[in-house]
């Protein structure tokens, strides 16, 4: 497994992504992936899971219409291993991007399935947190998240179909995915905020 260090991965992310929203999303998905690695018994690979999370949207800011198609060349140029590239591209599986291409690289390992399932959901959870007086996930209850999830008009850009397909790929009930991802974000929120201040 050729690995890029976490610092190299973060520098690479910032080379192609300047929008604070995209940086925050990358840091959120990184933290959630590390949390899941520890929770699901892959603790020794937590850093690796995090790096995949950090880099998953590397091409989105510059090439939104070719998301997951430009990522491999950007990552290869930086010497990133093919295992990471496969994982990054697989989070777009079955999704037709703006240029009309449907991503056909399927998530195979549990890590890739977690990324697919949690990526879209972190956006919805964060949008729900911003509606709260605390602007935080730490005091958000599952029932409040479920209510927002069911409201079609809320965070309409976060595809429920993708989130549900992610839960199915993992063999989980949707409620398990919502519960665990909310826990992961609440547990990681302070770390993410600290990282953002230093970004």
C-alpha positions in Angstrom: 0.0 0.0 0.0 1.8 3.1 -1.2 0.8 5.8 1.3 0.9 9.6 1.2 1.3 11.2 4.6 -1.6 13.1 6.2 0.4 16.4 5.9 1.1 15.7 2.2 -2.5 14.9 1.6 -3.7 18.1 3.3 -1.2 20.2 1.2 -2.4 18.5 -1.9 -6.1 19.2 -1.1 -5.3 22.9 -0.5 -3.4 23.1 -3.8 -6.6 22.4 -5.7 -9.2 23.6 -3.2 -9.5 27.2 -1.9 -13.1 27.4 -0.9 -13.4 27.2 2.9 -16.6 25.2 2.5 -14.8 22.5 0.5 -11.9 22.4 3.0 -14.4 22.0 5.8 -16.2 19.2 4.0 -12.9 17.4 3.4 -11.9 17.7 7.0 -15.3 16.5 8.2 -15.2 13.5 6.0 -11.7 12.7 7.1 -12.7 12.9 10.7 -15.8 10.8 10.2 -13.8 8.1 8.3 -11.2 7.9 11.1 -14.0 7.6 13.6 -15.6 4.8 11.6 -12.3 3.0 11.2 -11.9 2.9 15.0 -15.5 1.9 15.6 -15.6 -0.9 13.0 -12.4 -2.5 14.1 -9.9 -1.0 11.6 -8.1 1.1 14.1 -4.6 0.5 12.7 -5.8 1.8 9.4 -7.6 4.9 10.8 -5.0 7.4 9.3 -5.4 5.7 5.9 -9.2 5.9 6.0 -8.9 9.5 7.0 -6.6 10.3 4.1 -9.0 8.8 1.6 -11.8 11.0 3.2 -9.6 14.1 3.0 -8.9 13.6 -0.7 -12.2 12.2 -1.9 -13.4 15.5 -3.5 -10.0 16.7 -4.7 -11.2 17.5 -8.2 -14.6 18.9 -7.3 -13.8 22.6 -6.9 -11.9 22.9 -10.2 -13.8 20.3 -12.3 -17.4 20.0 -10.9 -18.7 18.7 -14.2 -15.9 16.0 -14.3 -16.0 15.0 -10.6 -14.2 11.7 -10.0 -12.9 11.7 -13.6 -10.1 14.3 -13.0 -9.1 13.0 -9.6 -7.0 10.1 -10.8 -4.6 12.3 -12.8 -4.4 14.9 -10.0 -3.6 12.2 -7.5 -1.2 10.2 -9.7 0.8 13.4 -10.5 1.3 13.7 -6.7 2.5 10.1 -6.4 -0.6 8.8 -4.6 -1.1 5.0 -4.8 -3.7 3.3 -7.0 -5.5 1.9 -3.9 -6.3 5.5 -2.7 -7.3 6.5 -6.2 -9.7 3.6 -6.5 -11.3 4.5 -3.2 -11.6 8.2 -4.1 -13.3 7.4 -7.5 -15.6 4.7 -6.0 -17.5 7.3 -3.9 -19.0 8.4 -7.2 -20.3 5.0 -8.1 -23.5 5.0 -10.2 -23.6 8.8 -10.2 -23.8 10.6 -13.6 -21.6 13.7 -13.4 -22.2 17.0 -15.2 -20.4 15.9 -18.4 -22.7 13.0 -18.8 -20.4 10.2 -17.7 -21.7 7.7 -15.1 -18.9 6.6 -12.6 -18.5 2.8 -12.9 -15.9 2.1 -10.2 -17.7 0.3 -7.5 -16.9 0.5 -3.7 -15.4 -2.9 -2.8 -13.9 -2.7 0.6 -15.8 -1.7 3.7 -13.9 1.5 3.9 -15.0 2.5 0.4 -18.6 1.6 1.2 -18.5 3.8 4.4 -17.1 6.7 2.3 -19.9 6.3 -0.2 -22.6 6.2 2.5 -21.3 8.9 4.8 -20.0 11.5 2.4 -23.4 12.8 1.3 -24.9 12.4 4.8 -22.2 14.6 6.4 -23.5 17.5 4.2 -27.1 17.0 5.4 -26.1 16.7 9.0 -24.0 19.8 8.8 -26.8 21.7 7.2 -29.1 20.6 10.0 -26.6 21.7 12.6 -26.4 25.2 11.1 -30.2 25.5 11.7 -29.8 24.9 15.4 -29.2 27.7 18.0 -25.9 26.1 18.9 -24.8 25.7 15.3 -23.4 22.4 16.5 -23.9 18.6 16.0 -23.0 17.9 19.6 -26.5 18.6 21.0 -28.4 17.2 18.0 -30.7 14.3 18.6 -31.4 11.5 16.2 -35.1 12.3 16.0 -34.4 15.9 14.9 -32.0 14.6 12.2 -34.6 12.1 11.0 -37.2 14.8 10.7 -34.9 16.9 8.6 -33.9 13.9 6.5 -37.6 13.2 5.7 -38.2 16.8 4.7 -37.6 16.7 0.9 -37.1 20.5 0.7 -34.4 20.5 3.4 -30.8 20.3 2.0 -32.3 19.2 -1.3 -28.8 18.9 -2.8 -28.0 16.0 -0.5 -29.2 12.9 -2.4 -31.3 10.7 -0.1 -31.1 8.0 -2.9 -27.3 8.0 -2.6 -27.4 7.8 1.2 -29.9 5.0 1.1 -27.9 3.1 -1.5 -24.8 3.6 0.7 -26.6 2.0 3.7 -27.7 -0.9 1.5 -24.1 -1.5 0.2 -23.0 -1.8 3.9 -25.9 -4.0 4.7 -27.1 -1.5 7.3 -30.5 -0.1 8.2 -30.7 3.6 7.4 -31.1 4.4 11.1 -27.8 2.8 11.9 -26.0 4.9 9.3 -27.7 8.1 10.5 -27.0 7.3 14.2 -23.3 6.5 13.7 -22.5 9.3 11.3 -24.2 11.8 13.7 -22.1 10.4 16.6 -18.9 10.6 14.4 -19.5 14.2 13.6 -20.4 15.2 17.2 -17.2 13.4 18.4 -15.0 15.1 15.8 -16.5 18.6 15.7 -13.9 20.2 18.0 -11.0 18.6 16.1 -12.4 19.8 12.8 -12.9 23.4 14.0 -9.4 23.5 15.4 -8.0 22.2 12.1 -10.0 24.8 10.2 -8.5 27.6 12.3 -5.1 26.5 11.3 -5.9 25.7 7.6 
